[in-house]
């Protein structure tokens, strides 16, 4: 029986490429051969390094051996009876593991990639719509000021989507000079050093003393939240777009009750499962919009890819991320 390669974390900090049988195509299913898949440096690295508390949700998710990945781009190579939404040769993206072949079932998440979308941009779709969903959760209005803490790819997209939603100014903050340089190329109004002792004063000046209407937490560091709330205006919104690893010692009287801010979670699972009058923005709809914005060059996407590894070299890719994470953008696996 033909074999497929899959990336697996067999135990904390140990990633391997394993072989398993290619799934059989039956009625109501179709098979996709992967071209590229994108590594999530937040979710996947947390699971690979086991950097979480034993009583956390992470601990329930991290059952080793664990198949990694959820942002795959590939081509349909076989279609079963009763499948009419795709045909052999279609390029599609799906919420699938890092695997050479992936079986889809009728009705499962799958979006066709239109002409004009580069392969590398298609492969990062899942990461991009995490940001897009977070911006929708923020309910940004025209003219509101936004500060994004953490300028990895998801933070940069949060800033770009906020600007498209009408935010002015959009300010990025990061500790690392490499990430600040990426953000400057993405068209943010201002990019600041997170270590600057005058950071709060500078944000005050940039917002004419009004402070931020919306702050996005995209660093993943629970202690960063203590500084982020200091740049929010009274009754502002703090959007937890990252998945912070660990607990935050937070004074809810001084920084939530007294200031009356709103704290809003923005996990990708908060996408509505189906279009509805109150919220039509499913993962499928957001993916279609992302592709349209890429085609029209209104946002960066493939430009955020800094490393590309052959799929067989996936262990080296994760090792790089565990040692040089702050200096990498998006890392892709190439399935050839």
Secondary structure, DSSP 4 states (H G I P E B T S, - for coil): --EEEEEEEEETTEEEEEEEEPPPP-TTEEEEEEEEEE--TTHHHHHHHT-S-TTSHHHHH--SSEE----EEEEEEEE-TT--S--TT-EEEES--SBSEEEEETTSS-EEPPTT--HHHHHTHHHHHHHHHHHHHHT--TT--EEEE--SHHHHHHHHHHHHTT-SSEEEEES-HHHHHHHHHTT-SEEEETT-TTHHHHHHHHTTTS-EEEEEE-S--TTHHHHHGGGEEEEEEEEE-S---S-----HIIIIITTT-EEEE--GGGS-SS--SS----HHHHHHHHHHHHHTTSS-SGGGEEEEEEGGGHHHHHHHHHHHGGG--EEEEE--
